[in-house]
Amino acid sequence: MRIFTEQTIRKFAEQHPEALVALQVWTTVVKSSRWGCYADVKKDFNTVDAVGNQHYVFDIMGNHFRIVAVIKFTIGFVYIRFIGTHKEYEKIDCKNI
């Protein structure tokens, strides 16, 4: 899979260095994957949630942080729509962000 807007992850990691290793692991797994459907994502990230509208929520570092991404399975793209703390996540509409 290709990660679109990977710069968002780098900027977040600069602000939250405690999340750096977990974000690097997430990025490595995503880039080495060839997901065709939600079940494939679930095999790699058992805590991922499908929230509708092609949006998926990933728990990062034991649920301290969240990534909301749109996954386009047919073209192999993962679009980062949000990355933030669990508290920040609670303030967004993750299905429509």
N, C-alpha and C positions, 0 to 999 in steps of 0.2 A: 504494500500500500504506500501511497505517497501522502505525505502530510503537507497540506496547504496551510499557510500562515504559521509555519514553525517558529518564526521570529517571536510570535506571541509567547511561546513556551520559554524561549531564551530570556525575554524581558521579565517574565514572571519569576523565573529562577534567580535572576539578579536581585529581585526584591525580596524573595523568600529562599535564601540559600539552603535552608533546611530541607527544601523539597527537591533540590537539584538531583540527587541520586535517583529518587523515585521517578522523576520526570525523564531522566536519561533512560531508565529501564523501560518505561512506558513507550518512549519514542523508538527505542531499539526493537521492541516487540512489534509495534505497529509497522515499522518499515520492513521488517522481515516477513510479514504476514501476507497472505493472499486470500482475504476474506471474500466469500461469495454470498454470505447471508449472516443474519444475527447469530445463529447457532455457532458459526465459526468464530465470531468475536467472543462469544460466551466461553468457548473452549480456552481462549487465551486469557480472558479477564472474567473470572466467574462472578464478580460483583457488578458488572456492567448492567445498566438498565436501559431498555428501549422505552422512550417516553413519547413516541409518536412523531410524525412529520420528518422521518429519517434522522431524528436526533437521538443521541445515545449519551448517557451520563456514566463517566468513569470515576471511581473512587481512587484517589491517589494518597499514598502514605497513610494507610489505615483510616481513610475517610476524613483526614484533616483538610484535604483539598479536593476539588472536583474539576473535571474537564467535561464540557459539553461539546460534542462534535457531531457534525452531519457526516454520515458515511454514504458515499456514492459507490455502492458495490460494483456496478457495471463498468465504471471507469477506474476503480481502484484508488479513489481519493478520500482522504479524511480531512474535513474542514474544521478547524478549531473555531468554535463560536464563542466560547467562554472558558476561562480558567480562573479559579479563585478559591478563596477559603470556603469552608462549609457555611459559615455565616453569610458571606456574600452571595453564595449560591441560593440561599433561602429567599433572597430578595428578587430573584429573576423568574421569568416565565421560561423555563428551559425548553419547552416544546416549540416556542416561537422566537427564540433569540436569534 
